[in-house]
Amino acid sequence: MHCEPKQQDMKGKRRPSIGSHERDDEGEELDPEHLEVEHVIGDVLWVRRDDDGTWWPAVVVNDNNISETSKPCNRVMGDVLVRLYGSYQ
């Protein structure tokens, strides 16, 4: 099965932020468009698991090295694939 990332209209929607970066040093709320970050292969970041809401460290991986059967079908354009670090035990 081959899945292509979907384009999503983000007008009027907030992107989920990674961590608590929605205010500047003076406490002023930031424009969500300024929160967007371009991640590159090898970047380490924190991701929130959908099933239990816990945060896990992850590394951005090259999606060309991931088999099509392992890629999620519900990706949105701009999403990146990550591999989680650690153990769920």
N, C-alpha and C positions, 0 to 999 in steps of 0.2 A: 504494500500500500504506500502510495506517495502522497504526502501532505504538504501543501504550500501554506506559508504564513498568511493569515487573513489581514487585510487592511481594516483598521478600525477608526471611525470618526471620533476624535478626542475632543471636539469642540464642546465646551461646557462641562467637561469631565476632568477630574483630578487624577493624575497618575499616582498610584501608591508610592509613597516615598520609602526609601531605605533608611531606617533609623529615624532620628528626630531632627531633621534639617529643614523644617518649615518656617523657621524664624531666624533673622540675622542676629548679630551680636547685640543690637539695641532692642531686641524683642519684636521688631517689626515683621509682619507676615510677608513672606516672599511670594512672588508670582510663580505658580507651579511650572511655567515654561522654563524658568531659570533653574529648576531642580533636575531637569533631564540631564543624564550623563551618558556619554558614549563609552561603552565598555569594550575592551579589546581582549583577545585571547590571552589568558594567563592572569587577568585581573582577579584578585581575591575580594569577595564581598560577602555580606550577610544577607541571607534570604529567609523569608518566613514560610514555614510549611503550611500548606492549606489545611491539612487534616487536624493538626493540633495547635497551630499558632506559634510554635516554638521557632526560635531563630537559630540558623545553622551557618557555619562558614562554608563557602563554596568557591570554586574556581571556574572562570569562564572557559569553555572548551570550544574547539574548532568543530562546527557542525558538519564539516566535510568528513571528519573522522568518525562520525556517529552513523550507524546503519539507519536506513529509512524506517525500518520496523521499530527502532528504539526512540525515534523522534516523536514528540507529542503532536497530535493533529490539531490541537486548538491554539496554536501559536498565533500571536498578533505580530504584524510587521514591526520590527525594532526589538523584539524579544531576543534574548540570547540563551543558549544552552549552558547549563552549569553542572558540575559534578560536586556533590556534597562531600565535605570532609567529616571525619569522625564516625561515631557509632550511634545507632539508635537504641542500644541496649540500656 
